Amino acid sequence: MADRLQVLSGDITRLAVDAIVNAANASLLGGGGVDGAIHRGAGPELLAYCRTLGGCPTGEAKITPGFRLPSKHVIHTVGPVWRDGSQGEAQQLGLCYRNCFRLARKHGLRSIAFPAISCGVYGYPRDAAARIAVAECRMAMRDNPDLEQVLLVAFDESMAKVLQQALSAA
């Protein structure tokens, strides 16, 4: 399973996988960080498509075509904003991964790339988020042998190190 789950540092929008995951806001209409980069890379068709979806609650996920991206699909999920850790943040973050994997299975996807959900402006502590990401990915890969590749894509080297440490420790 270790070779099926990998950590990368770089631009998630350049990956030719079945789906990249967008750490979206609840409107699904674009924003900053990964969300903005995905919308820019996919082109205006993504925004037009997302307008038809009616937003997305925290922990849920919705799938769209990738449009101008090298990935076939974008799975949009809304991570929790970190408050103090006692507001159900860990459960909500786990749901983000589970719902993305549920959509991947439903659509027969074999490769998926995740950003560090909630670790940017949403302020989730990186170590805790990385442990949840690795645990959810391993569980999904165990439950879905058709998943050939799961990538945890860091937006910078320091996040890649945190993800790699969580992967090595699990």
TIRO-2110 file (N, C-alpha, C; in Angstrom, 1 decimal):
// TIRO-2110
0.8, -1.2, 0.0, N, 1, A
0.0, 0.0, 0.0, CA, 1, A
0.9, 1.3, 0.0, C, 1, A
2.1, 1.2, 0.6, N, 2, A
2.9, 2.3, 0.7, CA, 2, A
3.2, 3.0, -0.6, C, 2, A
3.4, 2.2, -1.7, N, 3, A
3.7, 2.8, -3.0, CA, 3, A
2.5, 3.4, -3.6, C, 3, A
1.3, 3.0, -3.2, N, 4, A
0.1, 3.6, -3.7, CA, 4, A
-0.2, 4.9, -3.1, C, 4, A
0.3, 5.2, -1.9, N, 5, A
0.1, 6.4, -1.2, CA, 5, A
1.4, 7.2, -1.1, C, 5, A
1.4, 8.4, -1.7, N, 6, A
2.7, 9.2, -1.7, CA, 6, A
2.4, 10.6, -1.4, C, 6, A
3.5, 11.2, -0.9, N, 7, A
3.5, 12.7, -0.7, CA, 7, A
4.3, 13.4, -1.8, C, 7, A
3.7, 14.4, -2.3, N, 8, A
4.4, 15.3, -3.3, CA, 8, A
4.4, 16.7, -2.9, C, 8, A
5.3, 17.5, -3.3, N, 9, A
5.3, 18.9, -3.1, CA, 9, A
5.2, 19.5, -4.5, C, 9, A
4.2, 20.4, -4.6, N, 10, A
4.1, 21.0, -6.0, CA, 10, A
2.7, 21.6, -6.2, C, 10, A
2.4, 21.8, -7.5, N, 11, A
1.2, 22.3, -8.0, CA, 11, A
0.2, 21.3, -8.3, C, 11, A
-0.8, 21.1, -7.5, N, 12, A
-1.8, 20.1, -7.7, CA, 12, A
-2.6, 20.2, -9.1, C, 12, A
-2.6, 21.4, -9.6, N, 13, A
-3.4, 21.7, -10.8, CA, 13, A
-2.7, 21.1, -12.0, C, 13, A
-1.4, 20.7, -11.9, N, 14, A
-0.7, 20.2, -13.0, CA, 14, A
-0.7, 18.6, -13.1, C, 14, A
-1.4, 18.0, -12.2, N, 15, A
-1.4, 16.5, -12.1, CA, 15, A
-2.4, 15.9, -13.0, C, 15, A
-2.0, 14.9, -13.8, N, 16, A
-2.8, 14.2, -14.7, CA, 16, A
-3.3, 12.9, -14.0, C, 16, A
-4.3, 13.1, -13.1, N, 17, A
-4.9, 12.0, -12.3, CA, 17, A
-6.4, 12.0, -12.6, C, 17, A
-7.0, 11.0, -12.2, N, 18, A
-8.5, 10.9, -12.4, CA, 18, A
-9.2, 12.1, -11.7, C, 18, A
-8.8, 12.5, -10.5, N, 19, A
-9.4, 13.6, -9.8, CA, 19, A
-8.4, 14.3, -8.9, C, 19, A
-8.5, 15.6, -8.9, N, 20, A
-7.8, 16.4, -7.9, CA, 20, A
-8.9, 16.9, -6.9, C, 20, A
-8.5, 17.0, -5.7, N, 21, A
-9.5, 17.5, -4.7, CA, 21, A
-9.2, 19.0, -4.5, C, 21, A
-10.3, 19.7, -4.5, N, 22, A
-10.3, 21.2, -4.2, CA, 22, A
-10.7, 21.4, -2.8, C, 22, A
-9.8, 22.1, -2.0, N, 23, A
-10.2, 22.6, -0.7, CA, 23, A
-11.0, 23.8, -0.9, C, 23, A
-12.3, 23.7, -1.1, N, 24, A
-13.2, 24.7, -1.5, CA, 24, A
-13.8, 25.5, -0.3, C, 24, A
-14.4, 26.6, -0.6, N, 25, A
-15.3, 27.2, 0.4, CA, 25, A
-16.7, 26.8, 0.1, C, 25, A
-17.6, 27.1, 1.0, N, 26, A
-19.0, 26.5, 0.9, CA, 26, A
-19.7, 27.0, -0.3, C, 26, A
-19.3, 28.1, -0.9, N, 27, A
-20.0, 28.6, -2.1, CA, 27, A
-19.7, 27.8, -3.4, C, 27, A
-18.5, 27.2, -3.3, N, 28, A
-17.9, 26.5, -4.5, CA, 28, A
-17.6, 27.4, -5.6, C, 28, A
-17.6, 28.7, -5.4, N, 29, A
-17.4, 29.7, -6.5, CA, 29, A
-16.0, 30.3, -6.6, C, 29, A
-15.0, 29.6, -6.0, N, 30, A
-13.7, 30.0, -6.1, CA, 30, A
-13.3, 30.8, -4.9, C, 30, A
-12.0, 31.0, -4.7, N, 31, A
-11.4, 31.7, -3.6, CA, 31, A
-9.9, 31.9, -3.7, C, 31, A
-9.2, 31.8, -2.6, N, 32, A
-7.8, 31.9, -2.7, CA, 32, A
-7.1, 30.6, -2.6, C, 32, A
-5.8, 30.6, -2.5, N, 33, A
-5.1, 29.4, -2.3, CA, 33, A
-5.3, 28.3, -3.4, C, 33, A
-5.4, 27.1, -3.0, N, 34, A
-5.7, 25.9, -3.9, CA, 34, A
-7.0, 26.2, -4.7, C, 34, A
-8.0, 26.6, -4.0, N, 35, A
-9.3, 26.8, -4.6, CA, 35, A
-9.2, 27.8, -5.8, C, 35, A
-8.5, 28.9, -5.6, N, 36, A
-8.4, 29.9, -6.7, CA, 36, A
-7.5, 29.3, -7.8, C, 36, A
-6.5, 28.6, -7.5, N, 37, A
-5.6, 28.0, -8.5, CA, 37, A
-6.4, 27.0, -9.4, C, 37, A
-7.2, 26.2, -8.7, N, 38, A
-8.0, 25.2, -9.5, CA, 38, A
-9.0, 25.9, -10.4, C, 38, A
-9.6, 26.9, -9.9, N, 39, A
-10.6, 27.6, -10.7, CA, 39, A
-9.9, 28.3, -11.9, C, 39, A
-8.7, 28.9, -11.7, N, 40, A
-8.0, 29.5, -12.8, CA, 40, A
-7.5, 28.5, -13.8, C, 40, A
-7.0, 27.3, -13.3, N, 41, A
-6.6, 26.3, -14.2, CA, 41, A
-7.7, 25.7, -15.0, C, 41, A
-8.8, 25.5, -14.4, N, 42, A
-10.0, 24.8, -15.1, CA, 42, A
-10.7, 25.7, -16.1, C, 42, A
-10.6, 27.0, -15.9, N, 43, A
-11.2, 28.0, -16.8, CA, 43, A
-12.6, 28.3, -16.3, C, 43, A
-13.3, 29.3, -17.0, N, 44, A
-14.6, 29.8, -16.6, CA, 44, A
-15.7, 28.7, -16.6, C, 44, A
-15.5, 27.6, -17.3, N, 45, A
-16.5, 26.5, -17.3, CA, 45, A
-16.7, 25.9, -15.9, C, 45, A
-15.6, 25.9, -15.1, N, 46, A
-15.7, 25.3, -13.8, CA, 46, A
-16.6, 26.2, -12.9, C, 46, A
-16.4, 27.5, -13.0, N, 47, A
-17.3, 28.4, -12.2, CA, 47, A
-18.7, 28.3, -12.7, C, 47, A
-19.0, 28.2, -13.9, N, 48, A
-20.3, 28.1, -14.5, CA, 48, A
-21.0, 26.8, -14.0, C, 48, A
-20.2, 25.7, -14.0, N, 49, A
-20.7, 24.4, -13.5, CA, 49, A
-21.0, 24.5, -12.0, C, 49, A
-20.1, 25.1, -11.3, N, 50, A
-20.3, 25.1, -9.8, CA, 50, A
-21.5, 26.0, -9.4, C, 50, A
-21.8, 26.9, -10.2, N, 51, A
-23.0, 27.8, -9.9, CA, 51, A
-24.3, 26.9, -9.9, C, 51, A
-24.3, 25.8, -10.6, N, 52, A
-25.5, 24.9, -10.6, CA, 52, A
-25.5, 24.0, -9.5, C, 52, A
-24.5, 23.9, -8.6, N, 53, A
-24.5, 22.9, -7.5, CA, 53, A
-25.0, 23.3, -6.2, C, 53, A
-25.3, 24.6, -6.0, N, 54, A
-25.9, 25.1, -4.8, CA, 54, A
-25.0, 25.0, -3.6, C, 54, A
-23.7, 25.2, -3.8, N, 55, A
-22.8, 25.2, -2.7, CA, 55, A
-22.5, 23.8, -2.1, C, 55, A
-21.9, 23.7, -1.0, N, 56, A
-21.5, 22.5, -0.4, CA, 56, A
-21.2, 22.7, 1.1, C, 56, A
-21.9, 21.9, 2.0, N, 57, A
-21.6, 22.1, 3.4, CA, 57, A
-20.3, 21.5, 3.9, C, 57, A
-19.8, 22.0, 5.0, N, 58, A
-18.5, 21.5, 5.5, CA, 58, A
-18.6, 20.0, 5.7, C, 58, A
-17.5, 19.3, 5.3, N, 59, A
-17.4, 17.8, 5.4, CA, 59, A
-18.0, 17.1, 4.2, C, 59, A
-18.8, 17.7, 3.4, N, 60, A
-19.4, 17.1, 2.2, CA, 60, A
-18.5, 17.3, 1.0, C, 60, A
-18.8, 16.6, -0.1, N, 61, A
-18.0, 16.7, -1.3, CA, 61, A
-18.9, 16.6, -2.6, C, 61, A
-18.5, 17.3, -3.6, N, 62, A
-19.2, 17.3, -4.9, CA, 62, A
-18.2, 17.2, -6.0, C, 62, A
-18.6, 16.5, -7.1, N, 63, A
-17.7, 16.3, -8.2, CA, 63, A
-18.1, 17.1, -9.4, C, 63, A
-17.1, 17.6, -10.2, N, 64, A
-17.3, 18.3, -11.4, CA, 64, A
-16.3, 17.8, -12.4, C, 64, A
-16.5, 18.1, -13.7, N, 65, A
-15.4, 17.8, -14.7, CA, 65, A
-14.2, 18.7, -14.4, C, 65, A
-13.1, 18.3, -14.9, N, 66, A
-11.8, 19.0, -14.7, CA, 66, A
-11.7, 20.2, -15.7, C, 66, A
-12.5, 20.2, -16.8, N, 67, A
-12.4, 21.2, -17.8, CA, 67, A
-11.0, 21.3, -18.4, C, 67, A
-10.3, 22.4, -18.2, N, 68, A
-9.0, 22.7, -18.8, CA, 68, A
-7.9, 22.1, -18.0, C, 68, A
-8.1, 21.5, -16.9, N, 69, A
-7.1, 20.9, -16.1, CA, 69, A
-6.6, 19.5, -16.7, C, 69, A
-5.4, 19.1, -16.4, N, 70, A
-5.1, 17.7, -16.9, CA, 70, A
-5.8, 16.6, -16.1, C, 70, A
-6.4, 16.9, -15.0, N, 71, A
-7.2, 15.9, -14.3, CA, 71, A
-8.6, 15.8, -14.9, C, 71, A
-9.1, 14.6, -14.9, N, 72, A
-10.4, 14.4, -15.5, CA, 72, A
-11.6, 15.1, -14.7, C, 72, A
-11.4, 15.1, -13.4, N, 73, A
-12.4, 15.6, -12.5, CA, 73, A
-11.8, 16.4, -11.4, C, 73, A
-12.7, 17.2, -10.8, N, 74, A
-12.3, 17.9, -9.5, CA, 74, A
-13.4, 17.5, -8.5, C, 74, A
-12.9, 17.1, -7.4, N, 75, A
-13.8, 16.8, -6.3, CA, 75, A
-13.6, 17.9, -5.3, C, 75, A
-14.7, 18.7, -5.1, N, 76, A
-14.7, 19.8, -4.2, CA, 76, A
-15.2, 19.4, -2.8, C, 76, A
-14.4, 19.7, -1.8, N, 77, A
-14.8, 19.5, -0.4, CA, 77, A
-14.5, 20.7, 0.4, C, 77, A
-15.3, 20.9, 1.4, N, 78, A
-15.2, 22.0, 2.3, CA, 78, A
-14.7, 21.6, 3.7, C, 78, A
-13.5, 21.9, 3.9, N, 79, A
-12.9, 21.6, 5.2, CA, 79, A
-13.3, 22.5, 6.3, C, 79, A
-13.1, 22.0, 7.6, N, 80, A
-13.5, 22.8, 8.7, CA, 80, A
-12.5, 24.0, 9.0, C, 80, A
-13.1, 25.1, 9.4, N, 81, A
-12.2, 26.2, 10.0, CA, 81, A
-11.8, 25.8, 11.4, C, 81, A
-10.5, 25.8, 11.7, N, 82, A
-10.1, 25.5, 13.0, CA, 82, A
-10.5, 26.5, 14.0, C, 82, A
-11.2, 26.1, 15.1, N, 83, A
-11.6, 27.0, 16.1, CA, 83, A
-10.7, 26.7, 17.3, C, 83, A
-10.9, 25.6, 18.0, N, 84, A
-10.1, 25.2, 19.1, CA, 84, A
-10.0, 23.7, 19.3, C, 84, A
-10.5, 23.0, 18.3, N, 85, A
-10.4, 21.5, 18.4, CA, 85, A
-11.5, 20.8, 19.1, C, 85, A
-12.4, 21.6, 19.7, N, 86, A
-13.5, 21.0, 20.4, CA, 86, A
-14.9, 21.2, 19.7, C, 86, A
-14.8, 21.7, 18.5, N, 87, A
-16.0, 22.0, 17.7, CA, 87, A
-16.3, 21.0, 16.6, C, 87, A
-15.8, 19.8, 16.8, N, 88, A
-16.0, 18.7, 15.8, CA, 88, A
-15.1, 18.8, 14.6, C, 88, A
-14.0, 19.6, 14.7, N, 89, A
-13.2, 19.8, 13.5, CA, 89, A
-12.6, 18.5, 13.0, C, 89, A
-12.1, 17.6, 13.9, N, 90, A
-11.5, 16.4, 13.4, CA, 90, A
-12.5, 15.5, 12.7, C, 90, A
-13.7, 15.4, 13.2, N, 91, A
-14.7, 14.6, 12.6, CA, 91, A
-15.1, 15.2, 11.2, C, 91, A
-15.2, 16.5, 11.1, N, 92, A
-15.5, 17.1, 9.8, CA, 92, A
-14.4, 16.9, 8.8, C, 92, A
-13.1, 17.0, 9.3, N, 93, A
-12.0, 16.8, 8.3, CA, 93, A
-12.0, 15.4, 7.8, C, 93, A
-12.2, 14.5, 8.7, N, 94, A
-12.3, 13.0, 8.3, CA, 94, A
-13.4, 12.8, 7.3, C, 94, A
-14.5, 13.5, 7.5, N, 95, A
-15.6, 13.3, 6.6, CA, 95, A
-15.3, 13.9, 5.2, C, 95, A
-14.5, 14.9, 5.1, N, 96, A
-14.0, 15.5, 3.8, CA, 96, A
-13.4, 14.4, 3.0, C, 96, A
-12.4, 13.7, 3.6, N, 97, A
-11.7, 12.6, 2.9, CA, 97, A
-12.6, 11.4, 2.6, C, 97, A
-13.5, 11.0, 3.6, N, 98, A
-14.4, 9.9, 3.3, CA, 98, A
-15.3, 10.2, 2.2, C, 98, A
-15.9, 11.4, 2.1, N, 99, A
-16.8, 11.8, 1.1, CA, 99, A
-16.1, 11.9, -0.3, C, 99, A
-14.9, 12.4, -0.3, N, 100, A
-14.1, 12.4, -1.6, CA, 100, A
-13.9, 11.0, -2.1, C, 100, A
-13.5, 10.1, -1.2, N, 101, A
-13.3, 8.7, -1.6, CA, 101, A
-14.6, 8.0, -2.0, C, 101, A
-15.7, 8.4, -1.4, N, 102, A
-17.0, 7.8, -1.7, CA, 102, A
-17.3, 8.2, -3.2, C, 102, A
-17.1, 9.4, -3.5, N, 103, A
-17.3, 9.9, -4.9, CA, 103, A
-16.3, 9.2, -5.9, C, 103, A
-15.1, 9.1, -5.5, N, 104, A
-14.1, 8.4, -6.3, CA, 104, A
-14.6, 7.0, -6.7, C, 104, A
-15.0, 6.3, -5.7, N, 105, A
-15.5, 4.9, -5.9, CA, 105, A
-16.7, 4.9, -6.8, C, 105, A
-17.6, 5.8, -6.5, N, 106, A
-18.9, 5.8, -7.3, CA, 106, A
-18.6, 6.1, -8.7, C, 106, A
-17.6, 6.9, -9.0, N, 107, A
-17.3, 7.3, -10.4, CA, 107, A
-16.2, 6.4, -11.0, C, 107, A
-15.7, 5.4, -10.3, N, 108, A
-14.7, 4.5, -10.8, CA, 108, A
-13.3, 5.1, -11.0, C, 108, A
-13.0, 6.1, -10.2, N, 109, A
-11.7, 6.7, -10.3, CA, 109, A
-10.6, 5.9, -9.6, C, 109, A
-9.5, 5.9, -10.2, N, 110, A
-8.4, 5.0, -9.8, CA, 110, A
-7.2, 5.8, -9.2, C, 110, A
-7.2, 7.1, -9.5, N, 111, A
-6.1, 8.0, -8.9, CA, 111, A
-6.7, 9.3, -8.5, C, 111, A
-6.2, 9.8, -7.3, N, 112, A
-6.8, 11.0, -6.7, CA, 112, A
-5.7, 11.7, -6.0, C, 112, A
-5.7, 13.0, -6.1, N, 113, A
-4.7, 13.9, -5.4, CA, 113, A
-5.4, 14.8, -4.5, C, 113, A
-4.9, 14.9, -3.2, N, 114, A
-5.5, 15.8, -2.2, CA, 114, A
-4.5, 16.9, -1.8, C, 114, A
-5.0, 18.1, -1.7, N, 115, A
-4.2, 19.1, -1.0, CA, 115, A
-4.3, 18.9, 0.5, C, 115, A
-3.6, 19.8, 1.2, N, 116, A
-3.6, 19.7, 2.7, CA, 116, A
-4.9, 20.5, 3.1, C, 116, A
-6.0, 19.8, 3.1, N, 117, A
-7.3, 20.4, 3.4, CA, 117, A
-7.3, 21.1, 4.7, C, 117, A
-7.8, 22.3, 4.7, N, 118, A
-8.0, 23.2, 5.9, CA, 118, A
-6.7, 23.7, 6.5, C, 118, A
-5.5, 23.4, 5.9, N, 119, A
-4.2, 23.8, 6.5, CA, 119, A
-3.8, 25.2, 6.1, C, 119, A
-4.5, 25.8, 5.2, N, 120, A
-4.2, 27.2, 4.7, CA, 120, A
-4.9, 28.2, 5.6, C, 120, A
-5.7, 29.0, 5.0, N, 121, A
-6.4, 30.1, 5.7, CA, 121, A
-7.4, 29.6, 6.7, C, 121, A
-7.8, 28.3, 6.6, N, 122, A
-8.7, 27.8, 7.6, CA, 122, A
-8.0, 27.4, 9.0, C, 122, A
-6.7, 27.4, 9.0, N, 123, A
-5.9, 27.4, 10.2, CA, 123, A
-5.8, 26.1, 10.9, C, 123, A
-6.1, 25.0, 10.3, N, 124, A
-6.0, 23.7, 11.0, CA, 124, A
-4.6, 23.4, 11.3, C, 124, A
-4.3, 22.9, 12.5, N, 125, A
-2.9, 22.6, 12.8, CA, 125, A
-2.4, 21.5, 11.9, C, 125, A
-1.2, 21.7, 11.3, N, 126, A
-0.7, 20.9, 10.2, CA, 126, A
-0.5, 19.4, 10.6, C, 126, A
0.1, 19.2, 11.8, N, 127, A
0.4, 17.9, 12.3, CA, 127, A
-0.9, 17.0, 12.4, C, 127, A
-1.9, 17.6, 13.1, N, 128, A
-3.1, 16.9, 13.3, CA, 128, A
-3.8, 16.7, 12.0, C, 128, A
-3.8, 17.6, 11.1, N, 129, A
-4.5, 17.4, 9.8, CA, 129, A
-3.8, 16.3, 9.0, C, 129, A
-2.5, 16.3, 9.0, N, 130, A
-1.7, 15.3, 8.3, CA, 130, A
-2.0, 13.9, 8.8, C, 130, A
-2.1, 13.7, 10.1, N, 131, A
-2.4, 12.4, 10.7, CA, 131, A
-3.8, 12.0, 10.2, C, 131, A
-4.8, 12.9, 10.2, N, 132, A
-6.1, 12.5, 9.8, CA, 132, A
-6.1, 12.1, 8.3, C, 132, A
-5.4, 12.9, 7.5, N, 133, A
-5.3, 12.7, 6.0, CA, 133, A
-4.7, 11.3, 5.8, C, 133, A
-3.6, 10.9, 6.4, N, 134, A
-3.0, 9.6, 6.2, CA, 134, A
-3.9, 8.5, 6.7, C, 134, A
-4.5, 8.7, 7.8, N, 135, A
-5.4, 7.6, 8.3, CA, 135, A
-6.6, 7.4, 7.4, C, 135, A
-7.2, 8.4, 6.9, N, 136, A
-8.3, 8.3, 6.0, CA, 136, A
-7.9, 7.7, 4.7, C, 136, A
-6.8, 8.1, 4.2, N, 137, A
-6.3, 7.5, 2.9, CA, 137, A
-6.0, 6.1, 3.1, C, 137, A
-5.4, 5.7, 4.1, N, 138, A
-5.1, 4.2, 4.3, CA, 138, A
-6.3, 3.4, 4.4, C, 138, A
-7.3, 3.9, 5.2, N, 139, A
-8.6, 3.2, 5.3, CA, 139, A
-9.3, 3.1, 4.0, C, 139, A
-9.3, 4.2, 3.2, N, 140, A
-10.0, 4.1, 1.9, CA, 140, A
-9.3, 3.2, 1.0, C, 140, A
-8.0, 3.1, 1.0, N, 141, A
-7.2, 2.2, 0.1, CA, 141, A
-7.4, 0.8, 0.5, C, 141, A
-7.6, 0.5, 1.8, N, 142, A
-7.8, -0.8, 2.2, CA, 142, A
-9.2, -1.3, 1.8, C, 142, A
-10.2, -0.3, 1.8, N, 143, A
-11.6, -0.7, 1.5, CA, 143, A
-11.8, -0.7, 0.0, C, 143, A
-10.9, 0.0, -0.8, N, 144, A
-11.1, 0.1, -2.3, CA, 144, A
-9.8, -0.3, -3.0, C, 144, A
-9.7, -1.6, -3.2, N, 145, A
-8.4, -2.0, -3.9, CA, 145, A
-8.3, -1.5, -5.3, C, 145, A
-9.3, -0.9, -5.9, N, 146, A
-9.2, -0.4, -7.3, CA, 146, A
-8.5, 0.9, -7.3, C, 146, A
-8.3, 1.6, -6.1, N, 147, A
-7.5, 2.8, -6.0, CA, 147, A
-6.1, 2.5, -6.3, C, 147, A
-5.5, 3.0, -7.4, N, 148, A
-4.2, 2.7, -7.7, CA, 148, A
-3.2, 3.7, -7.2, C, 148, A
-3.6, 4.9, -7.0, N, 149, A
-2.7, 6.0, -6.6, CA, 149, A
-3.5, 7.0, -5.8, C, 149, A
-3.0, 7.3, -4.6, N, 150, A
-3.5, 8.5, -3.8, CA, 150, A
-2.3, 9.3, -3.5, C, 150, A
-2.4, 10.6, -3.8, N, 151, A
-1.3, 11.6, -3.6, CA, 151, A
-1.7, 12.6, -2.6, C, 151, A
-0.9, 12.9, -1.7, N, 152, A
-1.0, 14.0, -0.7, CA, 152, A
-0.1, 15.1, -1.2, C, 152, A
-0.7, 16.2, -1.7, N, 153, A
0.1, 17.2, -2.4, CA, 153, A
0.2, 18.4, -1.5, C, 153, A
1.5, 18.7, -1.2, N, 154, A
1.8, 19.9, -0.3, CA, 154, A
2.0, 21.1, -1.1, C, 154, A
1.6, 22.2, -0.6, N, 155, A
1.8, 23.5, -1.3, CA, 155, A
3.2, 24.1, -1.0, C, 155, A
3.9, 23.5, 0.0, N, 156, A
5.3, 24.0, 0.2, CA, 156, A
6.0, 22.8, 0.9, C, 156, A
7.3, 23.0, 0.9, N, 157, A
8.2, 22.0, 1.5, CA, 157, A
8.0, 21.6, 2.9, C, 157, A
7.6, 22.7, 3.7, N, 158, A
7.4, 22.4, 5.1, CA, 158, A
6.1, 21.5, 5.3, C, 158, A
5.1, 21.8, 4.5, N, 159, A
3.9, 20.9, 4.6, CA, 159, A
4.2, 19.5, 4.1, C, 159, A
5.0, 19.4, 3.1, N, 160, A
5.4, 18.1, 2.6, CA, 160, A
6.1, 17.3, 3.7, C, 160, A
7.0, 17.9, 4.4, N, 161, A
7.7, 17.2, 5.5, CA, 161, A
6.7, 16.8, 6.6, C, 161, A
5.7, 17.6, 6.9, N, 162, A
4.7, 17.2, 7.9, CA, 162, A
3.9, 16.0, 7.4, C, 162, A
3.5, 16.0, 6.1, N, 163, A
2.8, 14.9, 5.6, CA, 163, A
3.6, 13.6, 5.5, C, 163, A
4.9, 13.8, 5.1, N, 164, A
5.8, 12.6, 5.1, CA, 164, A
6.0, 12.0, 6.4, C, 164, A
6.1, 12.9, 7.5, N, 165, A
6.3, 12.4, 8.8, CA, 165, A
5.1, 11.6, 9.2, C, 165, A
3.9, 12.1, 8.9, N, 166, A
2.6, 11.4, 9.3, CA, 166, A
2.6, 10.1, 8.5, C, 166, A
3.0, 10.0, 7.3, N, 167, A
2.9, 8.8, 6.5, CA, 167, A
3.9, 7.8, 7.1, C, 167, A
5.1, 8.2, 7.4, N, 168, A
6.1, 7.3, 8.0, CA, 168, A
5.7, 6.8, 9.4, C, 168, A
5.0, 7.6, 10.1, N, 169, A
4.6, 7.2, 11.5, CA, 169, A
3.4, 6.3, 11.5, C, 169, A
2.6, 6.3, 10.5, N, 170, A
1.4, 5.5, 10.5, CA, 170, A
1.6, 4.1, 10.2, C, 170, A
END
